[in-house]
């Protein structure tokens, strides 16, 4: 939760134009064992003074019960003297204070707050105390800490010690008991136990989430833009000032994009994505994009930040075209993050949860690296709305694709997201063309639906001419959840329908051309969840004489979409049709480590999609 809080605070700072955090204060409460033991705290501290993530200093309060769960032996609890030693990495001051002295705790807290407001840095209050009842109210801590809990059992309690101190100072022998009785009486009467500071108060910075309540994933969004707007934005986007000297490779990219903007050549992935961002900020939607290498793009397809070849500093030596596409445009922020997945993704989730009007995107360097942030995906992204009723429009871009680069650079673990998908909790898509990424990014903001969007983005398709799109697909149309067969086939002659998602589509088309087949249709499922039943069923109904349906995927059989999509396909099949699988065999590893073995497997799975159904076959 720590980076989630920080992201939420940063969103509030940005709404208030409060870069120093003068109006918003993050306060994090930790247990002693968790503070030093959980790596996410180190990652969050590493963000504390970076430009894209600073929140002007956080006040950390440690409830130090000296036991954690049941590990009180100093030889086992940690390798440092204090549980707070982790903050030495940011040179944050630590105030160690006795929890049995309430006035000292107040003084330490006042000092911490004044330090934070003066120096805008993290500060820690380490309250040394004890846990009276052990791990929980039904625990018997003397099982594991017998001597400690003999002392705790004899301890009169902090409230009693302080009441006795006040009595000794002449403030009344029954003052403590009288306050406790009054507190209980107020609770029994259903009254406030303290006077509320604010009544009937509504902040002018509060976000109205009501427009996003009760919306359906099938709601339409007008994501096409007029040709005049396209050309105006593309010209702005591809114009580099004379004062900036780009790298020759980057200059060629922008020259090529200028031609795409004029409609002289098809639009590639990088241009489609950039135009989506340009059109959003021009329409008043801020865009915040973060991740490792995301300014350039891991696969050098984005180049959102142009580095002047004669200057080095980020503040004077860079030019960001997307910050200069329109007068009075919304902010475009792109951040090359520290090498952190869990904290940065948690931060962006917190930001998106506090600002539904900003497009917040986290991009993994490779999709595989999202596994370093799996806690955030499980605890927040997949389940946050169902658990807490908190909507969130965070977008994840996860580069995914089997290109022979080995186990750690192939799979964004599509199957994990599919397994977590339920209650229409998120949108899982795998676009295969430039126009598709354009429309799906715009759809995320243009329509009044705020659900996490998980995009499995390509690698080889970034430069594949087959994945480019004509200009007409941006000035009309919308995101297609299912892309129909693009070849002119005689529908009644089709004997087999191959359904797939992602890069493998282009391999299948190439193989069909080699075999000169005209009785096989290939359709792309671009949105895997929520599954587009109507669109998919409409495609299957076009081919009443097709007896075989094949799901083809790059991933091993126990991974990818197969196990989670087969029942959706089966539900839409016609009577008598059979469903088969063609892909890699089940594997404990996401991919093989040898390029030639990868190629053999790829050839086999593509051939298998056109071959005899074998193995596990479902019949309707």
C-alpha positions as CSV (number, residue, x, y, z in Angstrom):
1,X,0.0,0.0,0.0
2,X,2.9,2.4,0.5
3,X,3.6,3.3,-3.1
4,X,-0.2,3.4,-3.7
5,X,-0.5,6.1,-1.1
6,X,2.4,8.0,-2.6
7,X,0.8,7.9,-6.1
8,X,-2.5,9.1,-4.7
9,X,-0.7,12.0,-3.0
10,X,1.1,12.9,-6.2
11,X,-2.2,13.1,-8.1
12,X,-3.6,15.5,-5.5
13,X,-0.4,17.6,-5.7
14,X,-0.7,17.8,-9.5
15,X,-4.4,18.8,-9.3
16,X,-3.5,21.6,-6.9
17,X,-0.4,22.7,-8.9
18,X,1.5,22.0,-5.6
19,X,4.9,20.7,-6.7
20,X,6.4,21.0,-3.2
21,X,3.7,19.2,-1.3
22,X,2.7,22.3,0.7
23,X,-0.9,21.3,0.7
24,X,-0.8,17.5,0.7
25,X,1.0,15.3,3.2
26,X,1.6,11.6,2.9
27,X,1.6,9.7,6.3
28,X,2.5,6.0,6.3
29,X,2.1,3.8,9.3
30,X,4.3,0.7,9.4
31,X,5.0,-2.3,11.6
32,X,8.6,-2.6,12.7
33,X,9.1,-6.0,10.9
34,X,7.4,-5.0,7.7
35,X,9.3,-1.7,7.4
36,X,12.7,-3.4,7.2
37,X,11.5,-6.7,5.8
38,X,9.4,-5.8,2.8
39,X,11.4,-4.8,-0.3
40,X,8.6,-2.5,-1.6
41,X,9.6,0.0,1.2
42,X,13.1,0.2,-0.2
43,X,11.7,0.7,-3.7
44,X,9.3,3.4,-2.5
45,X,12.1,5.2,-0.6
46,X,14.2,5.1,-3.8
47,X,11.4,7.1,-5.5
48,X,11.3,9.7,-2.8
49,X,13.4,12.4,-4.4
50,X,13.0,11.5,-8.1
51,X,11.3,14.1,-10.2
52,X,8.4,12.0,-11.5
53,X,7.5,10.5,-8.1
54,X,8.5,12.9,-5.3
55,X,5.7,13.9,-2.9
56,X,7.6,16.5,-0.9
57,X,8.6,14.1,1.9
58,X,6.7,11.4,3.7
59,X,6.1,11.1,7.5
60,X,6.7,7.5,8.4
61,X,5.3,6.3,11.8
62,X,6.6,2.9,13.0
63,X,4.5,1.1,15.6
64,X,7.5,-0.9,16.9
65,X,6.2,-3.7,19.1
66,X,9.6,-5.4,19.2
67,X,8.2,-8.7,18.1
68,X,6.8,-8.4,14.6
69,X,4.8,-11.6,14.5
70,X,6.6,-14.0,16.7
71,X,10.2,-13.2,15.9
72,X,11.6,-11.2,18.8
73,X,15.1,-12.8,19.0
74,X,17.5,-10.1,17.7
75,X,19.5,-12.8,16.0
76,X,16.5,-13.6,13.8
77,X,14.6,-10.4,13.3
78,X,17.0,-8.4,11.1
79,X,20.6,-7.8,10.2
80,X,20.6,-4.2,11.3
81,X,20.5,-2.5,14.8
82,X,17.2,-0.7,14.2
83,X,14.2,-1.6,12.1
84,X,14.5,1.9,10.6
85,X,18.0,1.6,9.3
86,X,16.6,1.1,5.7
87,X,16.0,4.9,5.6
88,X,19.8,5.6,5.7
89,X,19.6,5.2,1.9
90,X,17.8,8.5,1.7
91,X,19.5,10.0,4.8
92,X,16.1,10.5,6.5
93,X,16.2,11.5,10.2
94,X,14.8,9.0,12.7
95,X,13.2,9.9,16.0
96,X,13.2,7.0,18.4
97,X,10.7,7.6,21.2
98,X,9.2,5.7,24.1
99,X,5.6,4.8,23.5
100,X,4.9,4.9,27.2
101,X,5.5,8.7,27.2
102,X,2.7,10.2,25.2
103,X,4.0,13.8,25.5
104,X,7.4,12.6,24.1
105,X,5.5,11.0,21.2
106,X,3.7,14.2,20.5
107,X,6.9,16.2,20.6
108,X,8.7,13.7,18.3
109,X,5.7,13.9,15.9
110,X,5.7,17.7,15.9
111,X,9.5,17.7,15.2
112,X,8.9,15.3,12.3
113,X,6.2,17.4,10.8
114,X,8.2,20.6,11.1
115,X,11.2,18.9,9.5
116,X,9.2,17.6,6.6
117,X,7.6,21.0,5.9
118,X,11.0,22.7,6.1
119,X,13.2,20.3,4.1
120,X,10.6,18.4,2.0
121,X,12.2,15.0,2.8
122,X,11.2,11.8,4.5
123,X,11.3,11.6,8.2
124,X,10.6,8.7,10.6
125,X,9.0,8.5,14.1
126,X,9.9,5.1,15.6
127,X,7.6,4.5,18.5
128,X,9.0,1.8,20.8
129,X,6.1,0.0,22.5
130,X,4.6,-3.5,22.9
131,X,1.8,-5.6,21.6
132,X,-0.3,-6.5,24.6
133,X,-2.2,-9.4,23.1
134,X,0.4,-10.8,20.7
135,X,-0.2,-11.3,17.0
136,X,-4.0,-11.0,17.4
137,X,-6.7,-10.9,20.1
138,X,-6.8,-14.7,20.4
139,X,-3.1,-15.2,20.4
140,X,-1.1,-16.6,23.3
141,X,2.2,-14.9,22.9
142,X,3.7,-16.5,25.9
143,X,4.1,-19.7,23.8
144,X,7.0,-18.1,22.0
145,X,8.0,-15.1,24.2
146,X,7.5,-16.2,27.8
147,X,9.6,-13.7,29.7
148,X,8.6,-10.7,27.5
149,X,5.0,-11.4,28.1
150,X,5.4,-11.9,31.8
151,X,6.6,-8.3,31.9
152,X,3.8,-7.1,29.6
153,X,1.2,-8.8,31.8
154,X,2.5,-6.9,34.8
155,X,2.6,-3.6,32.9
156,X,-0.3,-1.3,34.0
157,X,-0.7,0.1,30.5
158,X,0.2,3.4,28.9
159,X,-3.1,5.1,29.7
160,X,-2.8,4.2,33.4
161,X,0.8,5.4,33.6
162,X,-0.1,8.8,32.0
163,X,-3.2,9.2,34.1
164,X,-1.1,8.6,37.3
165,X,1.4,11.2,36.0
166,X,-1.4,13.8,35.5
167,X,-2.8,13.0,38.9
168,X,0.6,13.5,40.5
169,X,0.7,16.9,38.9
170,X,-2.5,17.8,40.6
171,X,-4.9,17.4,37.7
172,X,-7.3,15.0,39.6
173,X,-7.0,11.5,40.8
174,X,-10.0,10.3,38.7
175,X,-9.2,12.3,35.5
176,X,-8.2,9.2,33.5
177,X,-11.2,7.1,34.6
178,X,-13.6,10.1,34.0
179,X,-12.3,10.5,30.4
180,X,-12.6,6.8,29.7
181,X,-16.2,6.8,31.0
182,X,-17.2,9.9,29.0
183,X,-15.7,8.3,25.9
184,X,-17.7,5.1,26.4
185,X,-20.8,7.0,27.1
186,X,-20.5,9.0,23.8
187,X,-20.0,5.8,21.9
188,X,-23.0,4.1,23.5
189,X,-25.1,7.2,22.6
190,X,-23.9,7.1,19.0
191,X,-22.2,10.5,19.3
192,X,-18.9,11.8,18.1
193,X,-16.1,11.0,20.5
194,X,-14.2,14.1,19.3
195,X,-15.5,17.4,17.8
196,X,-15.3,17.2,14.0
197,X,-12.9,19.7,12.5
198,X,-14.8,20.2,9.3
199,X,-18.6,20.0,8.7
200,X,-20.4,20.2,5.3
201,X,-17.0,20.8,3.6
202,X,-16.4,19.9,0.0
203,X,-12.9,20.6,-1.4
204,X,-12.8,22.4,-4.7
205,X,-10.2,19.8,-5.7
206,X,-12.4,16.8,-5.1
207,X,-12.9,14.5,-8.0
208,X,-16.4,13.6,-9.2
209,X,-16.5,9.9,-10.0
210,X,-20.3,9.8,-10.6
211,X,-20.0,10.0,-14.4
212,X,-18.1,6.7,-14.4
213,X,-20.6,4.8,-12.2
214,X,-22.7,2.0,-13.7
215,X,-21.1,2.1,-17.2
216,X,-20.7,-1.0,-19.3
217,X,-17.7,-2.3,-21.2
218,X,-19.9,-2.5,-24.3
219,X,-20.6,1.3,-24.2
220,X,-19.4,3.0,-27.4
221,X,-16.8,5.7,-27.6
222,X,-16.1,8.0,-30.5
223,X,-12.4,7.4,-31.0
224,X,-12.0,8.4,-34.6
225,X,-10.7,12.0,-35.3
226,X,-11.5,14.2,-38.3
227,X,-8.9,14.3,-41.1
228,X,-8.2,18.0,-40.6
229,X,-7.5,17.4,-36.9
230,X,-5.2,14.4,-37.8
231,X,-3.2,16.5,-40.2
232,X,-3.0,19.4,-37.8
233,X,-1.8,17.3,-34.9
234,X,0.6,15.2,-36.9
235,X,2.3,18.3,-38.3
236,X,2.8,19.6,-34.8
237,X,3.9,16.2,-33.5
238,X,6.5,15.8,-36.2
239,X,8.0,19.3,-36.2
240,X,11.3,19.6,-34.5
241,X,12.6,23.1,-33.7
242,X,15.7,24.3,-35.4
243,X,17.3,24.8,-31.9
244,X,17.2,21.0,-31.3
245,X,19.6,18.7,-33.1
246,X,18.2,15.2,-33.1
247,X,20.1,12.0,-33.6
248,X,20.1,11.0,-37.3
249,X,18.1,7.8,-36.6
250,X,15.5,9.8,-34.6
251,X,15.3,12.4,-37.4
252,X,14.5,9.7,-39.9
253,X,11.8,8.4,-37.6
254,X,10.2,11.8,-37.4
255,X,10.6,12.4,-41.1
256,X,8.8,9.1,-41.8
257,X,6.1,10.0,-39.3
258,X,5.6,13.3,-41.1
259,X,4.9,11.4,-44.3
260,X,2.5,9.1,-42.4
261,X,0.7,12.2,-41.1
262,X,0.3,13.5,-44.7
263,X,-1.2,10.1,-45.7
264,X,1.7,9.3,-48.0
265,X,2.5,6.0,-46.3
266,X,0.7,3.7,-43.9
267,X,0.9,4.5,-40.2
268,X,3.1,2.4,-38.1
269,X,2.7,1.5,-34.4
270,X,4.8,4.3,-32.9
271,X,2.9,6.9,-34.9
272,X,-0.5,5.4,-34.1
273,X,0.3,5.5,-30.4
274,X,1.8,9.0,-30.5
275,X,-1.3,10.3,-32.4
276,X,-3.5,8.8,-29.7
277,X,-1.6,10.7,-27.1
278,X,-1.6,13.9,-29.1
279,X,-5.3,13.8,-29.7
280,X,-6.0,13.1,-26.0
281,X,-3.9,16.0,-24.6
282,X,-5.3,18.3,-27.3
283,X,-8.8,17.4,-26.1
284,X,-7.9,18.1,-22.4
285,X,-7.0,14.7,-21.1
286,X,-3.6,14.7,-19.4
287,X,-1.3,11.7,-20.1
288,X,1.2,10.3,-17.6
289,X,3.4,7.5,-19.0
290,X,6.1,5.9,-16.8
291,X,8.4,2.9,-16.8
292,X,11.9,1.8,-17.5
293,X,13.1,3.4,-20.8
294,X,9.6,4.5,-21.8
295,X,10.7,7.9,-23.1
296,X,12.6,6.2,-25.9
297,X,10.7,2.9,-25.7
298,X,12.6,-0.3,-24.9
299,X,12.4,-1.3,-28.6
300,X,13.2,2.3,-29.7
301,X,9.8,2.7,-31.3
302,X,8.5,5.7,-29.3
303,X,11.0,8.5,-29.2
304,X,8.6,10.7,-27.2
305,X,11.7,12.5,-25.8
306,X,14.2,13.9,-28.4
307,X,17.6,14.3,-27.0
308,X,19.6,17.2,-28.4
309,X,22.9,15.7,-29.6
310,X,24.8,18.9,-28.5
311,X,23.4,19.0,-24.9
312,X,23.0,16.4,-22.2
313,X,20.8,17.8,-19.4
314,X,17.1,16.7,-19.4
315,X,15.8,20.1,-18.6
316,X,17.7,21.9,-21.4
317,X,18.8,19.2,-23.7
318,X,15.5,17.5,-24.6
319,X,12.4,18.3,-26.6
320,X,9.1,16.6,-26.1
321,X,6.9,17.0,-29.2
322,X,3.8,15.8,-27.3
323,X,4.1,18.8,-25.0
324,X,3.8,21.1,-28.0
325,X,0.8,19.9,-30.1
326,X,-1.8,22.5,-29.2
327,X,-2.4,25.7,-27.4
328,X,-3.8,25.2,-23.9
329,X,-3.3,21.5,-24.2
330,X,-3.4,19.1,-21.2
331,X,0.0,18.0,-19.8
332,X,1.9,15.1,-21.3
333,X,4.4,13.6,-18.8
334,X,6.8,10.8,-19.7
335,X,9.1,9.5,-17.0
336,X,12.0,7.1,-17.3
337,X,11.5,5.4,-14.0
338,X,14.1,3.9,-11.6
339,X,14.6,0.1,-12.0
340,X,11.5,-0.8,-10.0
341,X,8.4,-2.6,-11.0
342,X,6.4,-3.1,-7.8
343,X,6.7,0.4,-6.3
344,X,6.3,2.2,-9.6
345,X,3.3,0.2,-10.6
346,X,1.8,0.7,-7.2
347,X,2.5,4.4,-7.5
348,X,0.7,4.7,-10.8
349,X,-2.2,2.7,-9.5
350,X,-2.6,5.1,-6.7
351,X,-2.3,8.1,-9.1
352,X,-5.0,6.6,-11.4
353,X,-7.3,5.9,-8.5
354,X,-7.2,9.6,-7.5
355,X,-7.6,11.1,-11.0
356,X,-10.0,9.5,-13.5
357,X,-9.5,12.3,-16.0
358,X,-5.8,11.5,-16.5
359,X,-4.6,8.7,-18.7
360,X,-2.1,6.9,-16.5
361,X,0.1,4.3,-18.1
362,X,2.8,2.0,-16.8
363,X,4.9,0.2,-19.3
364,X,7.0,-2.8,-18.5
365,X,10.4,-2.9,-20.1
366,X,9.5,-6.4,-21.1
367,X,6.1,-7.8,-20.3
368,X,7.8,-10.6,-18.3
369,X,9.0,-8.0,-15.8
370,X,5.5,-7.4,-14.6
371,X,6.0,-10.5,-12.4
372,X,8.1,-8.3,-10.2
373,X,4.9,-6.3,-9.5
374,X,2.5,-9.2,-9.2
375,X,1.5,-8.2,-5.7
376,X,0.1,-4.9,-7.0
377,X,-1.7,-6.8,-9.8
378,X,-3.3,-9.3,-7.4
379,X,-4.1,-7.0,-4.5
380,X,-5.1,-3.9,-6.3
381,X,-5.5,-3.9,-10.0
382,X,-7.5,-7.2,-10.3
383,X,-9.5,-7.0,-7.1
384,X,-9.6,-3.4,-5.9
385,X,-13.0,-2.5,-7.3
386,X,-14.7,-5.7,-6.0
387,X,-13.1,-5.4,-2.6
388,X,-13.3,-1.7,-1.9
389,X,-15.6,-0.3,-4.6
390,X,-12.7,1.8,-5.9
391,X,-12.7,2.3,-9.7
392,X,-9.4,2.7,-11.5
393,X,-8.5,3.4,-15.1
394,X,-4.8,2.5,-15.0
395,X,-3.4,1.2,-18.3
396,X,-0.6,-1.4,-18.4
397,X,1.5,-1.8,-21.5
398,X,3.2,-5.2,-21.5
399,X,5.5,-6.0,-24.4
400,X,4.7,-9.6,-25.3
401,X,5.6,-11.9,-28.2
402,X,7.6,-15.1,-28.9
403,X,10.5,-13.9,-31.0
404,X,13.1,-16.4,-29.8
405,X,14.6,-14.2,-27.1
406,X,14.3,-16.8,-24.4
407,X,12.3,-17.4,-21.2
408,X,12.7,-14.0,-19.6
409,X,11.9,-11.9,-22.7
410,X,8.9,-13.6,-24.3
411,X,5.8,-13.8,-22.2
412,X,4.0,-11.1,-20.3
413,X,2.1,-14.0,-18.6
414,X,-1.2,-13.5,-20.4
415,X,-2.6,-16.5,-18.5
416,X,-2.2,-14.8,-15.1
417,X,-4.3,-11.9,-16.2
418,X,-6.9,-14.2,-17.7
419,X,-7.1,-16.2,-14.5
420,X,-7.7,-13.0,-12.5
421,X,-10.4,-11.8,-14.9
422,X,-13.9,-11.9,-13.4
423,X,-16.8,-9.5,-12.7
424,X,-15.7,-7.4,-15.7
425,X,-12.8,-6.2,-13.5
426,X,-10.4,-5.3,-16.3
427,X,-10.0,-5.2,-20.0
428,X,-7.4,-7.5,-21.6
429,X,-6.4,-6.7,-25.2
430,X,-3.8,-7.7,-27.7
431,X,-3.9,-5.3,-30.6
432,X,-2.2,-6.3,-33.9
433,X,-2.3,-3.0,-35.9
434,X,-1.4,0.6,-35.5
435,X,-5.0,1.7,-35.8
436,X,-6.0,-0.7,-33.1
437,X,-3.6,0.7,-30.5
438,X,-4.7,4.2,-31.5
439,X,-8.4,3.4,-30.9
440,X,-8.0,1.4,-27.8
441,X,-5.9,4.1,-26.1
442,X,-8.4,6.7,-27.0
443,X,-11.3,4.5,-25.9
444,X,-9.8,4.3,-22.5
445,X,-10.4,8.0,-21.9
446,X,-13.1,9.0,-24.3
447,X,-15.8,6.7,-23.0
448,X,-17.0,7.0,-19.4
449,X,-15.7,3.7,-18.2
450,X,-12.8,3.4,-15.8
451,X,-11.4,-0.2,-15.6
452,X,-7.8,-1.2,-15.7
453,X,-6.7,-1.8,-19.3
454,X,-4.0,-4.5,-19.9
455,X,-2.5,-4.1,-23.3
456,X,-0.2,-6.9,-24.6
457,X,1.9,-4.8,-26.9
458,X,4.1,-6.3,-29.6
459,X,7.9,-6.3,-30.4
460,X,8.4,-7.5,-34.0
461,X,5.1,-5.9,-35.1
462,X,6.4,-2.5,-34.2
463,X,8.3,-2.5,-37.5
464,X,6.2,-5.0,-39.5
465,X,4.7,-3.4,-42.5
466,X,1.8,-5.8,-42.3
467,X,0.8,-4.3,-39.0
468,X,0.7,-0.7,-40.3
469,X,-2.7,0.9,-41.1
470,X,-4.0,3.3,-43.7
471,X,-4.9,6.8,-42.6
472,X,-8.6,6.1,-43.2
473,X,-8.7,3.7,-40.3
474,X,-7.9,6.6,-37.9
475,X,-10.4,9.1,-39.2
476,X,-13.2,6.6,-39.0
477,X,-14.0,3.3,-37.3
478,X,-13.3,2.2,-33.7
479,X,-11.4,-0.5,-31.8
480,X,-12.4,-3.9,-33.1
481,X,-12.7,-6.5,-30.4
482,X,-12.6,-9.1,-33.2
483,X,-11.1,-8.5,-36.6
484,X,-12.8,-10.6,-39.3
485,X,-11.1,-12.5,-42.1
486,X,-9.6,-9.9,-44.4
487,X,-9.2,-12.1,-47.5
488,X,-12.1,-12.4,-49.9
489,X,-13.1,-16.1,-49.3
490,X,-16.3,-17.9,-50.4
491,X,-17.9,-18.3,-47.0
492,X,-19.7,-21.6,-47.9
493,X,-16.4,-23.1,-49.0
494,X,-14.6,-22.5,-45.7
495,X,-14.0,-25.8,-43.9
496,X,-11.8,-24.5,-41.0
497,X,-11.7,-21.4,-38.9
498,X,-8.5,-20.5,-37.1
499,X,-9.0,-18.1,-34.2
500,X,-5.9,-16.5,-32.7
501,X,-4.6,-13.4,-30.9
502,X,-1.5,-11.4,-31.4
503,X,1.6,-11.8,-33.6
504,X,0.9,-15.4,-34.6
505,X,-1.8,-14.1,-36.9
506,X,0.8,-12.9,-39.4
507,X,2.6,-16.3,-39.3
508,X,-0.7,-18.0,-40.0
509,X,-1.5,-15.7,-43.0
510,X,1.9,-16.3,-44.5
511,X,1.5,-20.1,-44.2
512,X,-1.9,-20.0,-45.7
513,X,-0.5,-18.1,-48.7
514,X,2.3,-20.7,-49.1
515,X,-0.2,-23.5,-49.1
516,X,-2.6,-21.6,-51.4
517,X,-5.6,-22.5,-49.3
518,X,-9.0,-20.9,-49.8
519,X,-11.0,-22.9,-47.4
520,X,-9.5,-21.7,-44.1
521,X,-10.6,-18.4,-42.5
522,X,-8.4,-16.7,-39.9
523,X,-10.0,-14.3,-37.3
524,X,-8.3,-12.3,-34.6
525,X,-9.6,-11.9,-31.1
526,X,-8.2,-8.5,-30.1
527,X,-10.0,-8.3,-26.8
528,X,-9.6,-11.4,-24.7
529,X,-11.6,-10.2,-21.7
530,X,-14.4,-9.3,-21.4
531,X,-14.9,-11.8,-24.2
532,X,-16.7,-10.3,-27.2
533,X,-19.3,-13.0,-27.6
534,X,-21.6,-11.2,-30.1
535,X,-18.7,-10.2,-32.4
536,X,-17.1,-13.6,-32.3
537,X,-20.3,-15.5,-32.8
538,X,-21.1,-13.3,-35.8
539,X,-17.8,-14.3,-37.4
540,X,-18.4,-18.0,-36.9
541,X,-21.9,-17.8,-38.3
542,X,-20.4,-16.6,-41.6
543,X,-19.0,-20.1,-42.2
544,X,-21.9,-22.6,-41.7
545,X,-19.9,-25.4,-43.5
546,X,-16.8,-25.1,-41.3
547,X,-16.4,-28.3,-39.3
548,X,-13.2,-27.4,-37.4
549,X,-12.4,-24.5,-35.2
550,X,-8.7,-24.2,-34.1
551,X,-7.3,-21.9,-31.4
552,X,-3.7,-21.2,-32.3
553,X,-1.2,-19.4,-29.9
554,X,2.5,-18.9,-29.5
555,X,2.5,-19.7,-25.8
556,X,2.8,-23.1,-24.3
557,X,-0.5,-24.9,-23.8
558,X,-0.7,-24.3,-20.0
559,X,0.0,-20.6,-20.6
560,X,-1.4,-18.0,-22.9
561,X,-5.2,-17.7,-23.4
562,X,-6.1,-21.3,-24.3
563,X,-7.4,-22.7,-21.0
564,X,-9.4,-19.5,-20.3
565,X,-10.8,-18.9,-23.8
566,X,-11.8,-22.4,-24.9
567,X,-15.2,-22.3,-23.1
568,X,-16.0,-18.9,-24.7
569,X,-15.2,-20.3,-28.1
570,X,-17.1,-23.5,-27.5
571,X,-20.2,-21.5,-26.4
572,X,-20.4,-19.8,-29.8
573,X,-19.7,-22.9,-32.0
574,X,-22.4,-24.4,-34.2
575,X,-23.7,-27.9,-33.6
576,X,-21.3,-30.6,-34.9
577,X,-18.2,-28.3,-34.9
578,X,-15.0,-29.4,-33.2
579,X,-12.5,-27.3,-31.4
580,X,-8.8,-28.1,-31.4
581,X,-5.6,-26.5,-30.1
582,X,-2.4,-25.7,-31.9
583,X,0.5,-24.2,-30.0
584,X,3.5,-25.2,-27.9
585,X,3.3,-28.1,-25.6
586,X,2.8,-27.4,-21.9
587,X,6.0,-26.1,-20.3
588,X,7.3,-25.1,-16.9
589,X,9.3,-22.4,-18.6
590,X,7.7,-19.5,-20.6
591,X,9.9,-20.2,-23.6
592,X,13.0,-22.2,-24.7
593,X,16.4,-20.7,-24.6
594,X,17.7,-21.6,-28.1
595,X,16.7,-19.7,-31.2
596,X,16.8,-22.7,-33.5
597,X,14.5,-24.7,-31.1
598,X,12.2,-21.7,-30.9
599,X,11.9,-21.7,-34.7
600,X,11.2,-25.4,-34.9
601,X,8.4,-25.0,-32.4
602,X,7.0,-22.0,-34.2
603,X,6.9,-23.8,-37.5
604,X,5.3,-26.8,-35.9
605,X,2.5,-24.9,-34.2
606,X,1.7,-22.9,-37.4
607,X,1.7,-26.1,-39.5
608,X,-0.5,-27.7,-36.8
609,X,-3.1,-25.0,-37.2
610,X,-3.7,-26.3,-40.7
611,X,-3.3,-30.0,-40.0
612,X,-5.4,-32.7,-38.5
613,X,-7.0,-32.0,-35.2
614,X,-5.3,-34.0,-32.5
615,X,-4.9,-34.2,-28.8
616,X,-7.7,-32.6,-26.7
617,X,-10.6,-31.9,-29.0
618,X,-14.0,-30.4,-27.8
619,X,-17.1,-31.2,-29.8
620,X,-20.3,-29.0,-29.7
